Structure formats: structure tokens, C-alpha cells
Amino acid sequence: MLEGVVANLLNRFLGIYVKNFDATQLNIGIWSGDVKLRNLELRREALDQLRLPLNVVEGHLGELTLSIPWSNLRGKPVKVDIEDVFLLAAPREDADYDPEEEEKERTR
């Protein structure tokens, strides 16, 4: 039962960023602490929220590994390792670069 709840939470979180999320692949390693997902396609709209001066055409993650310390969730962090990132991007034509706005964002 708990496995289904955790899988659902991770699905909702990761599904925001990737198109081809496979919850069955996630369920396989959920209790071992390591969850590996391969060949994930990034959602363009998720990257658009970062307000980068780039138009992301396509993005892929070769492998995403979540290391979940089930025995000590409050004391240890969940680690996320990402390997083999491919991002095809082009300059955004409508992007207005404002150095003052960028400086404000950095100091927040």
C-alpha cells in the first residue's frame, strides 16, 4: 500500500518534467532505495518556467537515479543523479535581456 502512495507522489513530481514517465519502472526498485529511470524525454513547458533566454527544442535524460534513504528520511537527503543530458536549444527571438532583472534574480 505504501509503495503505491510513494510511486504516485514521485509520478506526480517527475511527470511535470518528463513526458514518457513509466510508473511501473519506478515501482521495481522503490523499496531497495534506488530508483532508476532511463531515456526520459523532457517536457519543453517545464523548462520554459525557468524563463531562460532559450527556446528548448528537445531534451532527453539518459538516466535519472533517485537514492531514497527509507530508514532515515528525516535525517538524510534524497539524492538525485542525472546522467547523459541532451538539450537542443536556440536563442529565443522574443527574449528581452535585462541585466538589471538578472541581477535582481541572482540576489534573491
Secondary structure, DSSP 4 states (H G I P E B T S, - for coil): -HHHHHHHHHHHHHHTTBSS--HHHHHHTTTTSEEEEEEEEBPHHHHHTT--SEEEEEEEEEEEEEE--GGGTTTSPPEEEEEEEEEEEEE-TT----HHHHHHHHH-
